[in-house]
Amino acid sequence: MSEIVNALVDAGFEVERIEEPGYADPDAYESDFGSFEPELMAKVPPTLVVAAEK
C-alpha cells in the first residue's frame, strides 16, 4: 500500500481518503472468485480504493 500512496504523493497528488472494502465477519464473506479464504479476507481485503486529487 505504501508504494501506491507514495507514488501518488510523489506525482503531486493529495491523498484524501483510503478505503479497504471487505468483510469484518468471515461468515458474511461471499466469494465471487472462489479462491479467497473467508478468514483471511476478513483481515486482508483484496481491494484498495484511493481518493486523490491533483
PyMOL Python script that loads the backbone (N, CA, C, O; Angstrom):
from pymol import cmd

cmd.read_pdbstr("""\
ATOM      1  N   MET A   1       0.823  -1.178   0.000  1.00  0.00           N
ATOM      2  CA  MET A   1       0.000   0.000   0.000  1.00  0.00           C
ATOM      3  C   MET A   1       0.876   1.254   0.000  1.00  0.00           C
ATOM      4  O   MET A   1       0.539   2.253  -0.635  1.00  0.00           O
ATOM      5  N   SER A   2       1.992   1.195   0.710  1.00  0.00           N
ATOM      6  CA  SER A   2       2.843   2.382   0.778  1.00  0.00           C
ATOM      7  C   SER A   2       3.394   2.764  -0.596  1.00  0.00           C
ATOM      8  O   SER A   2       3.568   3.947  -0.886  1.00  0.00           O
ATOM      9  N   GLU A   3       3.670   1.768  -1.442  1.00  0.00           N
ATOM     10  CA  GLU A   3       4.159   2.078  -2.793  1.00  0.00           C
ATOM     11  C   GLU A   3       3.142   2.891  -3.577  1.00  0.00           C
ATOM     12  O   GLU A   3       3.498   3.844  -4.270  1.00  0.00           O
ATOM     13  N   ILE A   4       1.882   2.515  -3.465  1.00  0.00           N
ATOM     14  CA  ILE A   4       0.819   3.215  -4.196  1.00  0.00           C
ATOM     15  C   ILE A   4       0.656   4.630  -3.668  1.00  0.00           C
ATOM     16  O   ILE A   4       0.611   5.584  -4.444  1.00  0.00           O
ATOM     17  N   VAL A   5       0.568   4.768  -2.353  1.00  0.00           N
ATOM     18  CA  VAL A   5       0.370   6.094  -1.751  1.00  0.00           C
ATOM     19  C   VAL A   5       1.577   6.985  -2.030  1.00  0.00           C
ATOM     20  O   VAL A   5       1.411   8.145  -2.407  1.00  0.00           O
ATOM     21  N   ASN A   6       2.777   6.463  -1.851  1.00  0.00           N
ATOM     22  CA  ASN A   6       3.980   7.264  -2.092  1.00  0.00           C
ATOM     23  C   ASN A   6       4.099   7.685  -3.554  1.00  0.00           C
ATOM     24  O   ASN A   6       4.527   8.804  -3.837  1.00  0.00           O
ATOM     25  N   ALA A   7       3.730   6.815  -4.478  1.00  0.00           N
ATOM     26  CA  ALA A   7       3.767   7.172  -5.897  1.00  0.00           C
ATOM     27  C   ALA A   7       2.784   8.293  -6.203  1.00  0.00           C
ATOM     28  O   ALA A   7       3.100   9.201  -6.971  1.00  0.00           O
ATOM     29  N   LEU A   8       1.612   8.240  -5.617  1.00  0.00           N
ATOM     30  CA  LEU A   8       0.628   9.311  -5.815  1.00  0.00           C
ATOM     31  C   LEU A   8       1.143  10.632  -5.255  1.00  0.00           C
ATOM     32  O   LEU A   8       1.043  11.667  -5.914  1.00  0.00           O
ATOM     33  N   VAL A   9       1.693  10.601  -4.047  1.00  0.00           N
ATOM     34  CA  VAL A   9       2.225  11.822  -3.419  1.00  0.00           C
ATOM     35  C   VAL A   9       3.395  12.362  -4.241  1.00  0.00           C
ATOM     36  O   VAL A   9       3.473  13.568  -4.474  1.00  0.00           O
ATOM     37  N   ASP A  10       4.300  11.498  -4.681  1.00  0.00           N
ATOM     38  CA  ASP A  10       5.445  11.919  -5.490  1.00  0.00           C
ATOM     39  C   ASP A  10       5.008  12.535  -6.812  1.00  0.00           C
ATOM     40  O   ASP A  10       5.702  13.395  -7.354  1.00  0.00           O
ATOM     41  N   ALA A  11       3.862  12.103  -7.339  1.00  0.00           N
ATOM     42  CA  ALA A  11       3.335  12.637  -8.600  1.00  0.00           C
ATOM     43  C   ALA A  11       2.530  13.914  -8.391  1.00  0.00           C
ATOM     44  O   ALA A  11       1.983  14.470  -9.343  1.00  0.00           O
ATOM     45  N   GLY A  12       2.458  14.383  -7.136  1.00  0.00           N
ATOM     46  CA  GLY A  12       1.780  15.641  -6.871  1.00  0.00           C
ATOM     47  C   GLY A  12       0.334  15.514  -6.430  1.00  0.00           C
ATOM     48  O   GLY A  12      -0.366  16.521  -6.324  1.00  0.00           O
ATOM     49  N   PHE A  13      -0.125  14.309  -6.174  1.00  0.00           N
ATOM     50  CA  PHE A  13      -1.495  14.113  -5.715  1.00  0.00           C
ATOM     51  C   PHE A  13      -1.578  14.302  -4.211  1.00  0.00           C
ATOM     52  O   PHE A  13      -0.614  14.047  -3.490  1.00  0.00           O
ATOM     53  N   GLU A  14      -2.717  14.744  -3.749  1.00  0.00           N
ATOM     54  CA  GLU A  14      -3.013  14.818  -2.323  1.00  0.00           C
ATOM     55  C   GLU A  14      -4.004  13.704  -2.024  1.00  0.00           C
ATOM     56  O   GLU A  14      -5.137  13.729  -2.505  1.00  0.00           O
ATOM     57  N   VAL A  15      -3.581  12.734  -1.235  1.00  0.00           N
ATOM     58  CA  VAL A  15      -4.445  11.600  -0.903  1.00  0.00           C
ATOM     59  C   VAL A  15      -5.471  12.067   0.115  1.00  0.00           C
ATOM     60  O   VAL A  15      -5.121  12.518   1.206  1.00  0.00           O
ATOM     61  N   GLU A  16      -6.735  11.956  -0.250  1.00  0.00           N
ATOM     62  CA  GLU A  16      -7.817  12.427   0.607  1.00  0.00           C
ATOM     63  C   GLU A  16      -8.414  11.324   1.464  1.00  0.00           C
ATOM     64  O   GLU A  16      -8.904  11.577   2.565  1.00  0.00           O
ATOM     65  N   ARG A  17      -8.371  10.101   0.954  1.00  0.00           N
ATOM     66  CA  ARG A  17      -9.019   9.007   1.669  1.00  0.00           C
ATOM     67  C   ARG A  17      -8.533   7.677   1.118  1.00  0.00           C
ATOM     68  O   ARG A  17      -8.254   7.553  -0.075  1.00  0.00           O
ATOM     69  N   ILE A  18      -8.432   6.677   1.998  1.00  0.00           N
ATOM     70  CA  ILE A  18      -8.082   5.320   1.597  1.00  0.00           C
ATOM     71  C   ILE A  18      -9.104   4.376   2.217  1.00  0.00           C
ATOM     72  O   ILE A  18      -9.359   4.433   3.420  1.00  0.00           O
ATOM     73  N   GLU A  19      -9.683   3.515   1.404  1.00  0.00           N
ATOM     74  CA  GLU A  19     -10.661   2.532   1.877  1.00  0.00           C
ATOM     75  C   GLU A  19     -10.198   1.138   1.490  1.00  0.00           C
ATOM     76  O   GLU A  19      -9.639   0.941   0.411  1.00  0.00           O
ATOM     77  N   GLU A  20     -10.427   0.187   2.357  1.00  0.00           N
ATOM     78  CA  GLU A  20     -10.147  -1.220   2.076  1.00  0.00           C
ATOM     79  C   GLU A  20     -11.438  -2.001   2.283  1.00  0.00           C
ATOM     80  O   GLU A  20     -11.647  -2.590   3.344  1.00  0.00           O
ATOM     81  N   PRO A  21     -12.312  -2.008   1.261  1.00  0.00           N
ATOM     82  CA  PRO A  21     -13.580  -2.702   1.431  1.00  0.00           C
ATOM     83  C   PRO A  21     -13.374  -4.188   1.712  1.00  0.00           C
ATOM     84  O   PRO A  21     -12.514  -4.840   1.119  1.00  0.00           O
ATOM     85  N   GLY A  22     -14.154  -4.684   2.596  1.00  0.00           N
ATOM     86  CA  GLY A  22     -14.051  -6.097   2.934  1.00  0.00           C
ATOM     87  C   GLY A  22     -15.148  -6.475   3.908  1.00  0.00           C
ATOM     88  O   GLY A  22     -16.126  -5.746   4.075  1.00  0.00           O
ATOM     89  N   TYR A  23     -14.981  -7.596   4.534  1.00  0.00           N
ATOM     90  CA  TYR A  23     -15.967  -8.115   5.464  1.00  0.00           C
ATOM     91  C   TYR A  23     -15.314  -8.291   6.826  1.00  0.00           C
ATOM     92  O   TYR A  23     -14.330  -9.021   6.948  1.00  0.00           O
ATOM     93  N   ALA A  24     -15.843  -7.639   7.845  1.00  0.00           N
ATOM     94  CA  ALA A  24     -15.311  -7.794   9.198  1.00  0.00           C
ATOM     95  C   ALA A  24     -15.629  -9.178   9.751  1.00  0.00           C
ATOM     96  O   ALA A  24     -14.886  -9.716  10.571  1.00  0.00           O
ATOM     97  N   ASP A  25     -16.733  -9.742   9.297  1.00  0.00           N
ATOM     98  CA  ASP A  25     -17.177 -11.052   9.781  1.00  0.00           C
ATOM     99  C   ASP A  25     -16.937 -12.108   8.701  1.00  0.00           C
ATOM    100  O   ASP A  25     -17.547 -12.040   7.634  1.00  0.00           O
ATOM    101  N   PRO A  26     -16.054 -13.089   8.959  1.00  0.00           N
ATOM    102  CA  PRO A  26     -15.788 -14.113   7.938  1.00  0.00           C
ATOM    103  C   PRO A  26     -17.034 -14.856   7.463  1.00  0.00           C
ATOM    104  O   PRO A  26     -17.083 -15.298   6.315  1.00  0.00           O
ATOM    105  N   ASP A  27     -18.040 -15.001   8.323  1.00  0.00           N
ATOM    106  CA  ASP A  27     -19.264 -15.695   7.925  1.00  0.00           C
ATOM    107  C   ASP A  27     -20.082 -14.895   6.914  1.00  0.00           C
ATOM    108  O   ASP A  27     -20.907 -15.462   6.197  1.00  0.00           O
ATOM    109  N   ALA A  28     -19.856 -13.567   6.851  1.00  0.00           N
ATOM    110  CA  ALA A  28     -20.590 -12.719   5.917  1.00  0.00           C
ATOM    111  C   ALA A  28     -19.911 -12.649   4.553  1.00  0.00           C
ATOM    112  O   ALA A  28     -20.474 -12.100   3.606  1.00  0.00           O
ATOM    113  N   TYR A  29     -18.703 -13.203   4.448  1.00  0.00           N
ATOM    114  CA  TYR A  29     -17.932 -13.125   3.210  1.00  0.00           C
ATOM    115  C   TYR A  29     -18.570 -13.958   2.112  1.00  0.00           C
ATOM    116  O   TYR A  29     -18.924 -15.120   2.315  1.00  0.00           O
ATOM    117  N   GLU A  30     -18.710 -13.337   0.934  1.00  0.00           N
ATOM    118  CA  GLU A  30     -19.226 -14.039  -0.234  1.00  0.00           C
ATOM    119  C   GLU A  30     -18.139 -14.017  -1.296  1.00  0.00           C
ATOM    120  O   GLU A  30     -17.742 -12.947  -1.759  1.00  0.00           O
ATOM    121  N   SER A  31     -17.662 -15.179  -1.681  1.00  0.00           N
ATOM    122  CA  SER A  31     -16.581 -15.273  -2.655  1.00  0.00           C
ATOM    123  C   SER A  31     -17.124 -15.254  -4.075  1.00  0.00           C
ATOM    124  O   SER A  31     -17.797 -16.191  -4.506  1.00  0.00           O
ATOM    125  N   ASP A  32     -16.828 -14.181  -4.796  1.00  0.00           N
ATOM    126  CA  ASP A  32     -17.217 -14.092  -6.202  1.00  0.00           C
ATOM    127  C   ASP A  32     -16.229 -14.845  -7.087  1.00  0.00           C
ATOM    128  O   ASP A  32     -16.557 -15.218  -8.214  1.00  0.00           O
ATOM    129  N   PHE A  33     -15.023 -15.066  -6.576  1.00  0.00           N
ATOM    130  CA  PHE A  33     -13.972 -15.670  -7.388  1.00  0.00           C
ATOM    131  C   PHE A  33     -13.644 -17.096  -6.966  1.00  0.00           C
ATOM    132  O   PHE A  33     -13.015 -17.833  -7.725  1.00  0.00           O
ATOM    133  N   GLY A  34     -14.058 -17.491  -5.778  1.00  0.00           N
ATOM    134  CA  GLY A  34     -13.879 -18.854  -5.335  1.00  0.00           C
ATOM    135  C   GLY A  34     -12.500 -19.224  -4.834  1.00  0.00           C
ATOM    136  O   GLY A  34     -12.288 -20.373  -4.445  1.00  0.00           O
ATOM    137  N   SER A  35     -11.543 -18.291  -4.826  1.00  0.00           N
ATOM    138  CA  SER A  35     -10.187 -18.661  -4.448  1.00  0.00           C
ATOM    139  C   SER A  35      -9.715 -18.010  -3.146  1.00  0.00           C
ATOM    140  O   SER A  35      -8.595 -18.270  -2.706  1.00  0.00           O
ATOM    141  N   PHE A  36     -10.534 -17.183  -2.530  1.00  0.00           N
ATOM    142  CA  PHE A  36     -10.124 -16.496  -1.315  1.00  0.00           C
ATOM    143  C   PHE A  36     -10.673 -17.195  -0.080  1.00  0.00           C
ATOM    144  O   PHE A  36     -11.794 -17.705  -0.092  1.00  0.00           O
ATOM    145  N   GLU A  37      -9.887 -17.214   0.973  1.00  0.00           N
ATOM    146  CA  GLU A  37     -10.315 -17.796   2.239  1.00  0.00           C
ATOM    147  C   GLU A  37     -11.046 -16.743   3.063  1.00  0.00           C
ATOM    148  O   GLU A  37     -10.488 -15.672   3.302  1.00  0.00           O
ATOM    149  N   PRO A  38     -12.277 -17.006   3.506  1.00  0.00           N
ATOM    150  CA  PRO A  38     -13.047 -16.023   4.272  1.00  0.00           C
ATOM    151  C   PRO A  38     -12.313 -15.497   5.505  1.00  0.00           C
ATOM    152  O   PRO A  38     -12.387 -14.303   5.797  1.00  0.00           O
ATOM    153  N   GLU A  39     -11.611 -16.359   6.231  1.00  0.00           N
ATOM    154  CA  GLU A  39     -10.918 -15.911   7.446  1.00  0.00           C
ATOM    155  C   GLU A  39      -9.825 -14.899   7.109  1.00  0.00           C
ATOM    156  O   GLU A  39      -9.613 -13.940   7.851  1.00  0.00           O
ATOM    157  N   LEU A  40      -9.130 -15.113   5.986  1.00  0.00           N
ATOM    158  CA  LEU A  40      -8.084 -14.192   5.559  1.00  0.00           C
ATOM    159  C   LEU A  40      -8.683 -12.906   5.012  1.00  0.00           C
ATOM    160  O   LEU A  40      -8.194 -11.818   5.318  1.00  0.00           O
ATOM    161  N   MET A  41      -9.721 -13.014   4.216  1.00  0.00           N
ATOM    162  CA  MET A  41     -10.322 -11.830   3.613  1.00  0.00           C
ATOM    163  C   MET A  41     -10.981 -10.925   4.650  1.00  0.00           C
ATOM    164  O   MET A  41     -11.154  -9.731   4.402  1.00  0.00           O
ATOM    165  N   ALA A  42     -11.349 -11.469   5.798  1.00  0.00           N
ATOM    166  CA  ALA A  42     -11.894 -10.638   6.871  1.00  0.00           C
ATOM    167  C   ALA A  42     -10.808  -9.742   7.446  1.00  0.00           C
ATOM    168  O   ALA A  42     -11.109  -8.724   8.070  1.00  0.00           O
ATOM    169  N   LYS A  43      -9.539 -10.113   7.240  1.00  0.00           N
ATOM    170  CA  LYS A  43      -8.425  -9.341   7.787  1.00  0.00           C
ATOM    171  C   LYS A  43      -7.657  -8.576   6.710  1.00  0.00           C
ATOM    172  O   LYS A  43      -7.118  -7.502   6.977  1.00  0.00           O
ATOM    173  N   VAL A  44      -7.604  -9.126   5.495  1.00  0.00           N
ATOM    174  CA  VAL A  44      -6.827  -8.519   4.413  1.00  0.00           C
ATOM    175  C   VAL A  44      -7.723  -8.392   3.181  1.00  0.00           C
ATOM    176  O   VAL A  44      -7.811  -9.330   2.388  1.00  0.00           O
ATOM    177  N   PRO A  45      -8.390  -7.246   3.006  1.00  0.00           N
ATOM    178  CA  PRO A  45      -9.278  -7.074   1.865  1.00  0.00           C
ATOM    179  C   PRO A  45      -8.515  -7.154   0.540  1.00  0.00           C
ATOM    180  O   PRO A  45      -7.374  -6.699   0.461  1.00  0.00           O
ATOM    181  N   PRO A  46      -9.131  -7.728  -0.502  1.00  0.00           N
ATOM    182  CA  PRO A  46      -8.459  -7.860  -1.786  1.00  0.00           C
ATOM    183  C   PRO A  46      -8.487  -6.588  -2.624  1.00  0.00           C
ATOM    184  O   PRO A  46      -7.935  -6.566  -3.724  1.00  0.00           O
ATOM    185  N   THR A  47      -9.116  -5.534  -2.126  1.00  0.00           N
ATOM    186  CA  THR A  47      -9.285  -4.301  -2.889  1.00  0.00           C
ATOM    187  C   THR A  47      -8.830  -3.097  -2.085  1.00  0.00           C
ATOM    188  O   THR A  47      -9.055  -3.032  -0.877  1.00  0.00           O
ATOM    189  N   LEU A  48      -8.193  -2.150  -2.744  1.00  0.00           N
ATOM    190  CA  LEU A  48      -7.792  -0.893  -2.131  1.00  0.00           C
ATOM    191  C   LEU A  48      -8.374   0.218  -2.978  1.00  0.00           C
ATOM    192  O   LEU A  48      -8.182   0.229  -4.193  1.00  0.00           O
ATOM    193  N   VAL A  49      -9.085   1.159  -2.363  1.00  0.00           N
ATOM    194  CA  VAL A  49      -9.660   2.294  -3.068  1.00  0.00           C
ATOM    195  C   VAL A  49      -9.005   3.545  -2.524  1.00  0.00           C
ATOM    196  O   VAL A  49      -9.018   3.790  -1.317  1.00  0.00           O
ATOM    197  N   VAL A  50      -8.424   4.349  -3.428  1.00  0.00           N
ATOM    198  CA  VAL A  50      -7.740   5.579  -3.029  1.00  0.00           C
ATOM    199  C   VAL A  50      -8.420   6.751  -3.712  1.00  0.00           C
ATOM    200  O   VAL A  50      -8.605   6.749  -4.929  1.00  0.00           O
ATOM    201  N   ALA A  51      -8.792   7.756  -2.922  1.00  0.00           N
ATOM    202  CA  ALA A  51      -9.311   9.009  -3.478  1.00  0.00           C
ATOM    203  C   ALA A  51      -8.188  10.031  -3.385  1.00  0.00           C
ATOM    204  O   ALA A  51      -7.708  10.348  -2.296  1.00  0.00           O
ATOM    205  N   ALA A  52      -7.773  10.546  -4.550  1.00  0.00           N
ATOM    206  CA  ALA A  52      -6.679  11.502  -4.581  1.00  0.00           C
ATOM    207  C   ALA A  52      -7.030  12.626  -5.561  1.00  0.00           C
ATOM    208  O   ALA A  52      -7.767  12.430  -6.527  1.00  0.00           O
ATOM    209  N   GLU A  53      -6.482  13.798  -5.280  1.00  0.00           N
ATOM    210  CA  GLU A  53      -6.755  14.953  -6.129  1.00  0.00           C
ATOM    211  C   GLU A  53      -5.450  15.649  -6.450  1.00  0.00           C
ATOM    212  O   GLU A  53      -4.565  15.768  -5.603  1.00  0.00           O
ATOM    213  N   LYS A  54      -5.344  16.104  -7.682  1.00  0.00           N
ATOM    214  CA  LYS A  54      -4.120  16.802  -8.088  1.00  0.00           C
ATOM    215  C   LYS A  54      -4.425  18.245  -8.378  1.00  0.00           C
ATOM    216  O   LYS A  54      -3.526  19.006  -8.736  1.00  0.00           O
TER     217      LYS A  54
END
""", "prot")
cmd.dss("prot")
cmd.show_as("cartoon", "prot")
cmd.util.cbc("prot")
cmd.orient("prot")
